[in-house]
Structure formats: structure tokens, C-alpha cells
Amino acid sequence: MAKKVAETKAKPAPAAKPTTKAAAKPGAAKSVAAKPVAKAPEAAKPATPTTITMKQLSTAMAERSGMAKKETDGLIADMFSDVVDHLKAGERVRIGGLGIIEVKNRPARMGRNPATGEAIQIKASKKIAFRAAKELKEAI
């Protein structure tokens, strides 16, 4: 019985079949192997930062404060709703330790179509601007 186990281990594995048509042709393997393959050095990609959602914020707030999660969900939703309402009214919102959020008007201007070089009129628009507080800058 021991001889059969030893014989089965000693047998060489069958040769792998080529998986592509190019590898199946005898001349193709030489041409591919003859060219050295130079790989470009891979640049280190920055890690994608974690995104925190409103649910995660309210869960953390509920754990810290001892309030019910539904209450903290409502508080955070109301706070953000109030911030949006004030921004719509044209007011600046200052959040202590975080920064100032405001709406800035961008006037209409002339621009160029990058594909054709043709001059085009760009409409006036509004943009949301955020200016970080000194405390936030120092913390980061």
C-alpha cells in the first residue's frame, strides 16, 4: 500500500494546456518571450479617505450624550436644514470651531470652448464657500 502512495506522488503533473490561441501556436511563444516586458513604476495611490454619513454622526452623538438615536437623528437633520435655510436667505453661517459657510455670487463672464476655441458666454451662478476656523486648521 505504501508503494502505491509513493508512486502516485512521484508521477509528474500533466503539462498545462494553452489557454489562448496565440499561446497554442509554436512560433507565437518565441515572439512574446523575445520582447522584454518593462513595467512602468507604479505610483503610490493615496488612500481614499473614509466618508462619514449623517447616520454615523447621529449614532456617535447618541452614544456620547446618552440620548435616543431617533432624537439625535432629528437634531442633526434640523440643524442641517436650518443651515440650508440661512444660506438660501443669503446669510453667512458661522459654526464655532469649524468655520464659516456662505454663498458667493459668480458674475457672468466670457469663456472659451476647449474643443473648438469658440468664445462662449458663461452664465452667472452661485457657489458655496467654506472658510475653515483657526481651531480646525490647528487641529488638522
Contacts in CASP RR format, 6 or more apart in sequence:
PFRMAT RR
TARGET T0000
AUTHOR 0000-0000-0000
METHOD contacts of the structure
MODEL  1
MAKKVAETKAKPAPAAKPTTKAAAKPGAAKSVAAKPVAKAPEAAKPATPT
TITMKQLSTAMAERSGMAKKETDGLIADMFSDVVDHLKAGERVRIGGLGI
IEVKNRPARMGRNPATGEAIQIKASKKIAFRAAKELKEAI
18 24 0 8 1.000
22 28 0 8 1.000
22 32 0 8 1.000
23 29 0 8 1.000
54 73 0 8 1.000
54 76 0 8 1.000
54 77 0 8 1.000
54 80 0 8 1.000
55 73 0 8 1.000
57 76 0 8 1.000
58 69 0 8 1.000
58 72 0 8 1.000
58 73 0 8 1.000
58 74 0 8 1.000
58 75 0 8 1.000
58 76 0 8 1.000
59 69 0 8 1.000
59 72 0 8 1.000
61 67 0 8 1.000
61 72 0 8 1.000
61 75 0 8 1.000
61 76 0 8 1.000
62 68 0 8 1.000
62 69 0 8 1.000
62 71 0 8 1.000
62 72 0 8 1.000
65 72 0 8 1.000
83 93 0 8 1.000
83 101 0 8 1.000
86 93 0 8 1.000
87 93 0 8 1.000
87 101 0 8 1.000
87 102 0 8 1.000
87 103 0 8 1.000
87 128 0 8 1.000
90 102 0 8 1.000
90 103 0 8 1.000
91 102 0 8 1.000
92 100 0 8 1.000
92 101 0 8 1.000
92 102 0 8 1.000
93 100 0 8 1.000
93 101 0 8 1.000
93 102 0 8 1.000
94 100 0 8 1.000
95 101 0 8 1.000
95 133 0 8 1.000
96 133 0 8 1.000
96 135 0 8 1.000
97 133 0 8 1.000
97 135 0 8 1.000
97 136 0 8 1.000
98 132 0 8 1.000
98 133 0 8 1.000
98 136 0 8 1.000
99 130 0 8 1.000
99 131 0 8 1.000
99 132 0 8 1.000
99 133 0 8 1.000
99 136 0 8 1.000
100 130 0 8 1.000
100 131 0 8 1.000
100 133 0 8 1.000
101 128 0 8 1.000
101 129 0 8 1.000
101 130 0 8 1.000
102 128 0 8 1.000
102 129 0 8 1.000
102 131 0 8 1.000
103 126 0 8 1.000
103 127 0 8 1.000
103 128 0 8 1.000
103 129 0 8 1.000
104 126 0 8 1.000
104 127 0 8 1.000
104 128 0 8 1.000
104 129 0 8 1.000
105 124 0 8 1.000
105 125 0 8 1.000
105 126 0 8 1.000
106 124 0 8 1.000
106 125 0 8 1.000
106 126 0 8 1.000
106 127 0 8 1.000
107 124 0 8 1.000
108 121 0 8 1.000
108 122 0 8 1.000
108 123 0 8 1.000
108 124 0 8 1.000
109 121 0 8 1.000
109 122 0 8 1.000
110 119 0 8 1.000
110 120 0 8 1.000
110 121 0 8 1.000
110 122 0 8 1.000
111 119 0 8 1.000
111 120 0 8 1.000
111 121 0 8 1.000
111 122 0 8 1.000
112 118 0 8 1.000
112 119 0 8 1.000
112 120 0 8 1.000
113 119 0 8 1.000
113 120 0 8 1.000
END
